[in-house]
Amino acid sequence: MGVYLKYNNETIGDVTEAQHKGWVEILDLDWNMTRSIRNAVGVGKNRESSSANVSELAITKYIDSASHKFVTYAFTGQAKEAQIDFTRVNEGGETLIRTIVLKNAIMAKMENSYTSRDQEKRLLEDTRPLEKISFNFTEITISDYGEDLSGKPKGPSRVIYDLTQAKTL
């Protein structure tokens, strides 16, 4: 499985996979939506819920050829579009299973990290320095791609949520 990022429609990363050549490889991704639900004891059918609380989307990636451009975007706070594709291995390559598109995505946080490990572990693990980037955004589109019974991809099921209006589109 691969997870890849394209930011500002630029191919500035190191990915070589055919459908994502030049994208940025994502090692870790964290995003969530929560809502408070108030439930009076003994009256479960009268629950009240708040609006969705949408977190920033955070990724971890290696410091790579895209890092210089990302640092520039982080310092200047430019709002751009970010696309993240989730794939899985299939016959003949990788198959798209989910796409997340963030509109007006601003890099809200960037941190660099490196952990030195003992020599034996260093030979077994990739210990390159990492970047952690959090994106704040105004709209998120999530598209999921399934397969029919024969294994052929089928069109996306899509949801769009506009944070500025607090509603799905």
Secondary structure, 3 states (H helix, E strand, C coil): CEEEEEECCECCCCCCCHHHCCCEECCEEECCEECCEECCCCCHHHCEECCCEECCEEEEEECCCCHHHHHHHHHHCCCEEEEEEEEEEECCEEEEEEEEEEEEEEEEEEEEECCCCCHHHHHHCCCCCEEEEEEECCEEEEEEEEECCCCCEEEEEEEEEECCCCEEC
